[in-house]
Amino acid sequence: MKSGTPCTVCGETIDQPGRGRKRSYCSRACQARAYRARKQPAPTRRPARPERLTTVGIIRAAVDLADRSGLDGLTMRRLATELGVATAGLYRRFPDRDALLADMAEYVISANEPAAVTGDWRARLGAEARTEWQLYQRHPWMLPVLARSRPPLGPALLDVLERSFAALDHPALDRDTMLTIYLAVSGLVQGLALLPGAERGYLGEDTGDHRPERVQFDSGATDPLEMLSPRAHPTLTRRFADAAAGFDLDLDRLLTDCVDLLLDGIAARHFSASPAEPPDTPDAPCSDTSDSAAAR
C-alpha cells in the first residue's frame, strides 16, 4: 500500500493500493458527500456589501434622493433602502430627519460658493442673489429648507451672510438696515424661485424637469378674455387682451431685472450720495435741499 494522497473531501491521508486506479476518497462516506455536492446547485452569490458607510456618503445619497424625489420622497427608510443598510444605522449618525437636512444644506451651500467678485456693494449683492438663485435651480428642495425664520445655520450659511453683510458694512447703515436689505434681496430670489418650484413640484413627486428656464402662465380651460371686463378691468383688458394663449417668462432675465429694480431702490434710499458708496454719515447735510428731498 502506498500512502500520502489526501482525500478530496476531508483531507485525510488515503492508503492507495499498489496496483490499479488511485482512490480519491478515504471512505464511501466521503465519496457519497462528494456526489451529493455535485448534484446540488451552486450557492447563490449575495451582492457585495456596500463600502464602509460614511457620514459624507449618506449626505450625498440623501442630496441625490431629494434632487430626484423632492422633500416628500426623502425619508430615512427610503434612504436606507437605497443605501442597502438598516434604517437604524442612519439614526445612529443622524438623530432625526431635520438633522440630516441641516447637514445636506451645509453640503450643497458649501459646493455652491460664487466666484470671487470685486466691485461695489451692488455687484457683490447681485452676485450673491444669482448664486442663491442657482442653488434653488440645482436643488429645488433647498427653498423650503432655507425660506424660514430659523434656517439651519452652519459654517457655509454663515459665510453667505458674512459676504452679504460685508458688502453693506458701512457706518451709514445700522445693523437693522443691513438685515432688512439682505432679507429683501434674498426674499425676492426665494419668491421668484417658487415659480419653477411650483411647476415641478419640489415638495412632491419628481416631474423630470429639473431646471425650467421659462414658466408659462395660462388660464387652463377658461378663456381669460371671458373673465376680464373692459369696464371693471380696463387696464388688464388693454394690457393683456392679446395674451389669451398665455405668455412666457424667461426666469433668468426676470431675476436680473427684478434684482436690478430692487437694488435701484436700495441705492436711492440708502446710497443716494453716490451710486456705489453710501454717504459719510447717516444724516450728512446736502448742499441741494431739493435734490435731497427728491432722493428721499
Secondary structure, 3 states (H helix, E strand, C coil): CEEEEECCCCCCEEEECCCCCCCCCCCHHHHHHHHHHHHCCCCCCCCCCCCCCCHHHHHHHHHHHHHHHCCCCCCHHHHHHHHCCCHHHHHCCCCCHHHHHHHHHHHHHHCCCCCCCCCCHHHHHHHHHHHHHHHHHHCCCHHHHHCCCCCCCCHHHHHHHHHHHHHHCCCCCCHHHHHHHHHHHHHHHHHHHHHHHHHHCCCCCCCCCCCCCEEEECCCCCCHHHHCCCCCCHHHHHHHCCCCCCEEEEHHHHHHHHHHHHHHHHHHHHCCCCCCCCCCCCCCCCCCHHHHHHHC
